[in-house]
Amino acid sequence: MGKKILIIGGGYAGIAAAKKLAKKYKSRDDINITLVDRRPFHTLMTELHEVAGHRVEPDSVRVPYAKIFGASKVNVQLDSILSVDFEKNQAKSAVKTYDYDYLVLGSGADPEFFGIGGIKENSFTLWSFDDAMKLRHHIEDTFEKAVAEPDRTKRQKMLTFVVAGAGFTGIEMAGELIEWRDVMCAKWLVPKSEVRVIVIEAMASILPILEEDLRTKVEFYMKSKGAELLTNTPIVGADPGLVKLKDGSSISTSTFIWTAGVSGSNWADTLDLAKGPFGRNPQDPNAKNRRGRLLVTEEMRSVDHANVFPVGDNLWFIENSKPLPQIVETALQTAETAAHNIIAAIEGSEAKKFKSNYHGFMVSVGGKYAVSNAMGIKLSGFFAMVMKHIVNLHYLISVAGINQCWEYIKHEFLDMKNHRSIVHGFGSYKTRGYWLLPLRLWLGLMWVFEGINKIGEGWFSWAEGSKSGWMFSEGVVQAGVDNAAEDLFGAAGDLFGGVEAATDALSAASGATAGAESAGTIWDFTKPILDMNGVIATWFRTTFMDNIMALVPFQVFQLMIVLVEMGIGLAMMGGLFTWWAAAISIVMCFVFTLSGLFAWNQVWFIFAGFLLLGGAGRAFGLDCWIVPLVKKWWNGTRFARKHYFYLDGPSK
């Protein structure tokens, strides 16, 4: 009998559970897996501060479900679940009812305001994609208005940015504000001294989860950049444009960002399931319920219903006398346990108990500085940022393959503006396609001439025998060559086997004449890069040419070489599939180089090929119309969707 698995929420935990279940049951049509989420994309919650701080574009933290699940059996429904009937095994939205046999609850978390008056109404939060975009637009708009504000008091209020909470989210958001401040001040010619970035923390230190030495480094770095860190400073309330502190003072600001608390989700709090308690004693039955965090067993099952599995931020579980932290690793590991136990229930196999395996923590302060403690290795600065990027890439390749990793690299490095990354501006500048047009046309023309010259040399005159025998070792006879002509081709091999003659065969287009040296020449660029009788060229020729290409009839071999050369040239000149033409051009050049046939004055072919890989065919070329159509077709194929091998993103 078939089973229906329903996953509510497409966060880290929901995605991990769905992928594990889909992999297990990819060949079973009787297992139905449905994921319900309000958005068509998975949000990288740990990177929201980068969007809010205008360091990266919004798409950098959004991974479409169409890309994640591709051709898998996971059925994604864009909907909002309003209620769950645990007795009938049904989840209901405003328009649809979802039946289930097993339910995974991964609805995430919401900010916790601790009942402090005015905080919710007068602050920005950073716990969703919408939060990040709202904050991003507000900061940009506020800064621009402040520049034109003549009233000094109002201007100072607008240029004061307050972050409440010195945990990971608060420190990372403040780090982005520090960097963005520098960019905006340079743009609007505002002195940095006029802009205040203030972090307020009720506890005695920032980042309490980190070791003292790492906290000290972050504190020193932030203060050196002009940030103000106020510890032991509880916030007791807020009014519009005003943050109230426990000591009776207040701070005027137009931007108050609240990152000081997180709970379970408001939606999960409405469910008729047992919640985790407040208080020092988590097991105290008289303690107040922990909002939105659902009590689970060590198998990640709800204590009320064995077929319901709360995961990630939704659950409350005590391990080593402490509740599980609301972090990404908790989400991934609890989801893995839940998925395993759903499989065990279906298969009748043994369930497993949850045991955490945390690898460490890391926090970035802008795009150039970070600290980390991963698997006992403490890092700071450049190397900690490298570690952060490696961790992100590791997650993305497991979620949406190499394509998403490439997207991440583009957002974080290649498309980065204002030098806000560990490599600063290196690699972030691009050449306009129209500047490459002359190079594209010239390289294409050279390849066409290479093909034409071979035709003129008789490469299509089959009756005259092989014209390419000199590309093989002495004594090797190509397929299709008759015995009567064998001695002739052996002699040709002797004649053209030397370095000078081999270079002469490929140097017509460049005007090079092999062996020609004038008095006083220091470097003869007409000489081959590799000695045709040297170790490398000999190995390549005997391995690939003699043992493989010699088996191809010489007519086919010569036809193939000429057509490829002319095809490369015509494609480049017309700007049609320029990337592929440039890639093949590079491969051909390396083949000729390894064969000992390429001279130093022909190396520019290779470098020109790499330049043309960057979309040179879009400028005054057919690629402007053809490539988008090809991408759309390819991105819709099952192969691309199954293996995440997209050109940009999925088309269906």
C-alpha positions, 0 to 999 in steps of 0.5 A, spaced: 500 500 500 502 506 498 504 512 503 504 519 503 509 523 506 508 531 507 513 536 508 511 543 511 516 548 510 522 548 505 527 551 509 534 547 511 530 541 514 525 541 510 529 540 504 534 535 507 528 531 509 525 531 502 532 530 498 533 524 503 526 521 502 526 522 494 533 519 493 531 513 497 524 512 493 526 514 486 523 508 483 517 507 487 511 510 484 507 508 491 511 513 495 508 520 494 512 526 497 509 533 497 513 539 500 508 545 501 511 552 502 509 559 501 515 561 496 517 558 490 524 558 493 529 555 498 532 561 502 539 561 505 537 564 511 545 564 514 546 569 508 540 574 509 545 579 512 548 580 505 542 582 501 540 586 507 547 590 507 547 591 499 553 586 498 550 581 494 543 581 489 537 578 492 538 572 487 544 570 491 540 567 497 534 564 493 534 557 490 528 555 486 525 549 488 525 547 480 532 547 481 533 543 487 528 538 486 529 538 478 526 531 475 526 528 482 519 525 485 518 531 490 511 534 488 512 542 490 506 545 492 506 553 493 500 554 499 500 556 506 497 551 511 492 553 516 491 547 520 493 540 521 488 535 524 492 530 527 487 525 528 485 525 521 492 525 518 490 532 514 493 538 513 489 544 510 490 550 507 484 555 504 484 552 498 486 544 499 486 538 503 493 534 504 492 527 506 498 524 509 501 518 512 507 521 515 508 529 516 515 533 517 514 539 520 519 544 518 516 551 518 522 555 521 522 560 526 520 567 528 523 573 532 522 573 539 521 580 542 520 577 550 514 582 551 518 588 551 513 594 549 514 597 542 520 593 539 515 589 534 512 595 532 518 600 531 524 595 529 526 591 523 527 584 523 532 579 519 528 573 519 526 572 512 527 574 505 522 579 505 525 582 512 532 583 508 529 586 502 525 591 506 531 593 510 535 594 504 531 598 501 529 602 507 537 603 509 538 606 502 532 610 502 534 613 509 541 614 507 539 618 501 534 622 504 539 624 510 544 627 505 539 632 503 537 633 510 539 641 512 537 639 520 543 637 523 539 633 529 534 630 524 540 628 519 544 625 525 538 621 527 537 618 520 545 616 520 544 612 526 543 605 525 542 601 531 542 593 531 539 590 538 543 583 539 550 581 539 549 574 537 551 571 530 545 575 526 546 581 529 554 582 528 553 579 521 548 585 520 553 590 523 559 588 519 555 589 513 552 596 515 560 598 516 562 596 509 556 599 506 557 605 510 563 606 507 560 605 500 555 610 501 559 615 504 564 615 498 558 616 493 554 622 497 561 625 499 559 624 507 564 624 512 564 617 515 564 620 522 557 622 521 555 615 521 554 611 527 553 603 527 551 601 534 550 594 537 547 593 543 547 587 547 544 585 554 549 580 556 556 582 558 560 580 551 558 579 544 558 572 541 557 568 547 557 562 544 564 563 541 571 562 545 574 569 548 580 569 544 575 569 537 570 574 541 576 579 542 578 579 535 571 580 532 570 586 538 577 589 536 576 589 528 569 592 529 571 598 533 577 599 529 572 600 523 568 605 527 562 601 530 560 602 537 559 596 542 554 597 548 554 591 552 551 590 559 545 594 556 538 591 556 533 595 552 527 596 555 522 599 550 522 603 543 518 608 540 518 611 533 525 613 532 527 612 539 530 606 543 530 606 550 535 603 555 535 600 562 539 606 565 534 611 563 538 613 556 535 613 549 538 613 542 535 616 536 535 612 530 531 611 524 533 604 523 532 600 529 534 592 527 532 587 532 536 580 532 536 579 540 531 573 540 528 567 536 523 562 538 519 557 534 514 559 529 508 562 530 504 557 526 507 551 530 505 555 536 498 554 534 498 546 533 495 542 538 502 539 540 506 539 546 511 545 546 518 545 550 518 549 557 521 556 559 525 556 565 532 553 567 529 546 568 526 544 561 522 538 564 518 542 569 511 541 567 509 547 570 513 552 566 511 556 561 510 553 554 516 555 549 513 558 543 513 554 537 518 549 539 515 542 539 517 537 544 520 531 540 522 524 542 530 522 541 527 519 534 525 526 532 517 524 533 512 528 536 511 526 543 503 526 541 503 523 535 508 517 532 507 519 525 509 527 526 516 529 525 518 536 527 525 538 525 530 544 525 527 550 529 520 547 530 523 542 535 525 542 542 529 537 545 534 536 551 541 533 549 547 534 554 542 538 559 541 543 554 536 544 548 538 543 541 541 550 538 537 553 532 542 553 527 543 550 520 547 543 523 541 542 527 536 543 522 540 538 517 541 533 522 534 532 525 532 532 518 536 526 517 534 522 523 527 524 521 527 521 514 531 515 516 525 513 521 520 515 516 524 510 512 524 505 517 517 505 519 515 504 511 520 498 511 519 495 517 527 496 519 530 499 525 529 506 527 535 510 530 536 515 535 538 522 534 545 524 536 548 531 534 555 532 531 556 539 530 562 541 527 563 548 529 561 555 528 563 561 524 561 568 524 563 574 518 563 581 519 562 584 512 565 580 506 573 581 508 573 578 515 571 572 519 572 568 525 571 560 526 572 554 530 571 548 525 572 541 528 577 545 533 581 549 528 580 556 530 581 561 524 580 569 523 581 574 517 582 571 510 582 564 512 576 564 516 572 567 510 575 562 506 572 557 510 565 560 510 565 560 503 567 552 503 562 551 507 557 554 503 559 551 497 559 544 500 552 545 502 550 548 495 553 542 491 549 537 496 542 541 494 542 544 487 549 541 484 555 545 481 550 550 477 548 553 484 556 553 486 557 557 480 552 562 481 554 563 488 561 564 486 559 569 481 555 573 486 560 572 492 566 574 487 565 575 480 559 580 480 561 583 487 561 591 487 565 596 491 571 590 493 566 587 498 570 580 498 576 577 500 579 578 493 577 585 493 576 587 486 580 582 482 576 578 478 569 582 478 570 586 472 568 584 465 570 586 458 564 588 454 563 584 448 563 589 442 571 590 444 572 583 443 568 583 436 575 585 432 579 579 435 573 574 434 573 576 427 580 575 426 581 569 430 575 566 426 578 568 419 585 565 421 581 558 422 578 559 416 585 560 412 588 554 416 582 550 413 583 553 406 590 552 406 589 545 407 584 544 401 589 547 397 595 542 399 590 537 397 587 534 403 581 533 399 584 530 393 583 522 396 587 520 389 593 523 391 593 519 398 594 522 405 597 529 406 597 528 413 602 522 414 607 527 417 603 527 423 604 520 425 611 517 427 615 514 422 613 507 419 606 508 422 601 508 416 594 511 416 588 506 415 585 507 408 592 508 405 594 502 400 600 498 400 603 501 394 603 508 397 606 505 403 613 507 402 611 513 399 608 515 405 614 513 409 618 517 405 614 523 407 614 521 414 622 522 414 621 528 410 616 532 414 618 529 421 623 534 422 621 540 427 622 545 422 618 542 416 612 540 421 612 547 424 612 550 416 606 546 415 602 550 420 605 557 420 602 559 413 596 563 416 601 567 421 606 568 416 612 564 420 617 560 416 620 555 420 628 555 421 628 562 419 633 566 423 636 572 422 643 575 425 642 577 432 635 574 434 634 572 441 628 568 441 626 565 434 618 565 435 617 561 429 620 555 433 615 550 436 613 550 443 615 543 444 620 539 440 617 534 436 622 529 437 622 531 445 619 526 450 612 530 451 611 530 443 613 523 442 609 521 448 602 524 445 604 522 438 605 515 440 599 514 445 594 518 441 595 519 434 599 512 432 594 508 437 588 511 436 587 516 430 591 512 425 586 507 425 581 512 422 581 512 415 586 518 412 580 521 408 575 521 414 581 524 418 583 529 413 576 531 412 574 532 420 580 536 421 579 541 415 571 541 417 573 543 424 578 548 423 573 552 418 567 550 422 571 554 428 572 560 424 565 560 421 562 560 427 566 565 430 565 570 424 558 569 425 558 569 432 554 563 433 555 558 438 561 562 440 563 559 447 563 552 444 567 554 438 572 558 442 573 551 447 574 547 441 579 552 438 583 552 445 583 544 445 585 544 438 591 548 440 593 544 445 593 538 441 597 541 436 602 544 441 603 537 444 604 534 438 610 539 437 606 542 431 605 549 434 610 555 434 611 560 439 608 566 434 601 562 434 600 562 442 595 568 441 590 563 438 590 560 445 589 566 449 584 569 444 580 563 445 579 564 453 577 571 452 572 569 447 569 564 452 565 570 456 560 571 451 563 575 445 558 572 440 552 576 444 555 582 441 554 583 433 553 575 433 547 570 432 548 568 439 544 574 441 538 570 438 540 563 438 543 562 445 537 564 449 533 559 445 538 553 446 538 555 454 531 554 454 530 548 451 536 545 455 534 547 461 527 544 460 531 537 459 530 531 464 538 530 464 539 538 466 534 537 471 536 531 474 543 532 474 542 540 476 546 541 469 543 548 468 545 553 463 543 559 468 536 556 471 531 551 470 525 553 464 520 549 467 
